[in-house]
Structures are given as C-alpha cells and as structure tokens.
Amino acid sequence: MPQPDVIVVGAGLAGLCCARSLARAGIAPLVLEASDGVGGRVRTDELQGFRLDRGFQILLTAYPECQAVLDYAALDLRPFYPGALVRAGGRFVRVADPFRAPLDALASLFGGVGTLADKARVLALRTDVRGAGLDALLTRPETTTSAALQRRGFSPRMIDGFFRPFLGGILLDLELEASSRAFEFVFRVLSLGENVLPAAGMGAIPAQLAAALPEGSVRLRARVASVGDREVRLADGESLRAQAVVVATDGPAAAALLNVPAPESRAATCLYFEAPEPPVDEPVLVLDGERRGPVTNLCVPSRVAPGYAPAGRQLVSATVIGDPAGGDEQLESAVRSQLEGWFGRSVQSWRHLRTYRIRHAQPGQRPGALDPPQRPVRRGPGLYAAGDWLDTASLHGAMLSGRRAAEAVLADLRR
C-alpha cells in the first residue's frame, strides 16, 4: 500500500475513530492491530450459533460521541427494559424508570428496594444531572460515588441494594470508590437515552467503524514492539515511518509503549451459558442486591436481541466484578450455586459455553483520575495517544479520545 501519513497503533474504538477522522480530512491512516480482528475490548465471538460479547457490555444511546459517529439504524439496536429486577430479601423486586415505565414505577413505590424518600431523591438526582451541561458536570468538585450518594441523602438500603450492583456493574467498582464525576456522567447518559444491544452483537460497532475506512487502512496481526520519533517497530523487526504516530491501545499497553505510568485496571469476568428456557422472560437486567456473590448482574441477551442465540435456545450472561481467585471450574460452580438460589435447580442443567476473564476491562476512575476530564493526547514530537484512559472510561470516552487525537495531529500537520 502507499506510504501512510499517520500510523495508528490499535484497532479498538479509539484507534478506529482516530483513523476515521484522519481519513475524512484527507490524511491516509494505517491502523496496526496485534490481534486477528478489530474492536479491542469490544468484540463479539461466534460459538455454535451463539454470539458472545467479550464481557457483558451495553451501548448507552445518549453517549454524545456515539450519537455523532455511529449509524444507529444500521446497527439495528435492541433496547433493554427501562429498569431492573433486583434480588432482595429472597425475591425479585422491580425497579422501573418512572418516565419510561410509569405504571411499573408506581407499582414499586412502596416495596422492595429503598424507601419512598429514596425514590424521590432518584428523581431529584435525575433532574440535577440532566439539567447540567456535560462539561459542567465533569468539572464539578468530586468525591467518591459512595460519599456523593450519602451526601444526596440516599439510605444505606438503597445504596447497597440498588446503586452498588447497578453502578458497580457499570463502573466495575462494587465499593463505589469511583469519582462522583464518573457516576453523575453515567447517570446523566442513562436518563437521556436507552440501554441497547446491536442485533449482531457489540462487535458490530467497531465493524461499522472499520468498514468506513479506506480499503487497506487496517493491518491485522501486526504487533508493535516500540514507537519512536515518527517511527513504529513491529515485533517481527519491520520498521514503519510516518508523519505522526498515535498509540491507541488500552491503558496498560499504551503505558508500556509510551513509558508512562499505567492507569489502574478494573477487571471483569463474564460467564455464558446456554439454557433451554430463559430464567427471566424479558429483556431486563437482573441485579444482586443481597451481595452474596459472586454474580453482580445477569441478563439473557437473546431476549434483548434474538440473534444472540440459535432459534429455540437462550443465551444467559452472568457477570462477576473483578478477577476471582481459583480456576474457571471453581468459579462456575460458585456461580451456579448462587443462581440456583435465584432460579431453581434448572440452573444445574445449563450448558456452560465460555468464561471471559478481562483483567483490564476499564481504567479505574477514582477521584483525581478525571481531573481534568480530558487528559492531553500529545505525547511528544509527532507522537500522540488515544484511549478511554484519557477520557471517561466508556465507549464515549474511547471514541472521543480518538477524535481528539486526530484533531491534534491535523492541527500540528497544518503548522
């Protein structure tokens, strides 16, 4: 292929969005990806007719950068129920969005998770974060998520029974130590849009981005060993040069290439099962409000998007926050034991499909990590970085960082 103007290291969402912005400006990008496909941490594997996302993930439609970049209609997005089923006191309690499922919300006002005052405080929180501009929200004085919820007056029962499994599952932080900026950003996005899955799996998102690039822009199985002054050296010894290099890998890999401190890693483990019948017959997220673990949340992706499973079969996803000690068989046994208490002995007949242990599922976002909310993308003469470790730990943050890196490259090339 012709000599590239810019080399982008990594074909995750950040790298693909960076390459997209460069190509749209008439700059020829070459994206180098170490693995056998695009997407980074956002990939979908096919196994015996099932679609397995590499770790349970959802798209929040109100992410601003996703709205700006993605063709939602082409992704054929399928929504979750606007609320959750929370396991509390040995039963399932429905928590519904009062604006999208008002009758369900009314029915759940006086029972289950939290107090009536807690539910009024949820409405106040929703009004607050929706009314604040995004930039203002991400620059508010920060504390931990736990402290912010307490400051807003939520009861311990509401924090432990709902916010801990719900926000903990999104931020991968069951102790709620993440920055209050991250929590309020997520809650704002949740209140403005839907939680969805693409019909063909989360991997359809990077596939759509890659398909929009000029032919030959992505080179797979090209592991980068080092980056230098407008130069990239591959693991096989090949050397490539360009006017600029953008390192768009995940945080730990970027830290190694750029010789900077690695961000904190948040781990997640996801187990997939085939079930003859869905344990919950609706597209709803099920949360562990009892903290008896190891499962934090469960859903049936095939009830959200039927294409996740072959006809007549169901796909169950169970998420464990962190990277539990012991082997996969030990973890599977513990997961089955917990879920048997929820759904009965039929759980023991589910067929285990695969376990994903994602040791760096997200960068940590403790107070200080989002100060400033957007960290610099320029890393040296002709050297740039992109990734969710430079923005919010989200699909939005990854994609936005890619655009920011491209804009910095373009501005410097014009000079």
Steps between C-alpha positions, in 0.01 A plus 500: 500500500612867465703655780259600781487856630417386854544164675237411761596222741192305606167430325276548801232769501752777572732398217219450248343835584838670472557341158147594393556868583836501324362335186210744485757783503691348208782351711593137423499291821642154557356320802721226644318238709676220688202264506299335223213750496390855571326618816750463782292431811178540299484175304245226447593135452278246325474158661261231380250759383528717814639852501722558804612852573841498663361596836147630558470845347220728395476811286344807662335681210541845657880486493570822304790364293310183414207711381732709285695213342291182486215410265251375757246387241757276330595347837136397549506583870289295740405661834505366853201549729529847660575378848627189674403200708684513832551191713416614852372312803480171311280633218518716190391861529432711192659845485363697204578833335195713592522691169524196271302244701275712723253225592777263606668780694175583677448136593847481655478823700424342835701183500831337441810707455537826685244728659243735351736785584781319311285490189431871528874556528554297179268742320692794646830344389362443152384861473836629625723305261273557200496873565878534521705533184741214441809717539366650822412156633851366441666795673293505819685455830545127537488238770438126489173366361416356842551836673301680230203266544511543877522876459185492288322325787455150362443233764752218554235256376468688170874535455574136577191349339491699176785741434777261600408220256373740232773763494756247619426293192544797267807650669637155601526631853289330766652712775378815317842661528480650149488875453161660547562662158497154338182403687314820410613478137369143474173585673446795265553283193270231640224754558524645148498183292452125487718203589530286187680218322568498126310214338825336386689555827721777636766409244277657235609842632871476411409309184293798387785740576757286317274460195497880456882520467679497164586152377828371641498738798505220762780245529429209735747277685749786506629521856690819579810459715601866535420850382747781443543829317232455228597135478345169599692174536306175478570188702633327186761775457328694222526879531236743373518880483233768469447867573334412832434199724192459720508235775137397541532180701350434843659672798753235611627438144519874431694557822758242393543653153504861621699438819240667722327376819230243430143586601326295765329196351148388579435135421182316408416136443209385286353149482270395218252213517253341264160449662199318351271763652585857604524549878333839447271527201556869424789722389590613850816531707496298823703643790630335818375729775594251772879504442527124540704475180682420293254614229431874495264508203334262258307533179375291212647672191287285270187655655638843413626412151388156378800467269723437802382136505383239249125461458338327795801547732588767755827670591555596865775743604622517862751770598742485792685819587874448527720201421409239763769272636488133415430323174213538257333179621498624858351832390238331284392286794463807725302683232265205450447471875400867529273490196334178616386698803344750260349278231491145637668172413462550125816713518705183546390382155622813322789429263807712565621658177797718591656711776671829422741648753573859397774623729491851355135552420512868595748749640427594860332836563567582863483870598779677315494274195256737326685816599504627233225294337694500170872434534754614239534293183834651389785288634804632312602627155291305252372269776143489631276277711131406508293272719240498776781547755522860372125571532206341677522121522223440246431442132446874478836573661689262273342637185536863608868451582555364149348810347698727732825327401415538130422870548835551673682320217322708236572826680870416529530384140347828381767689689 
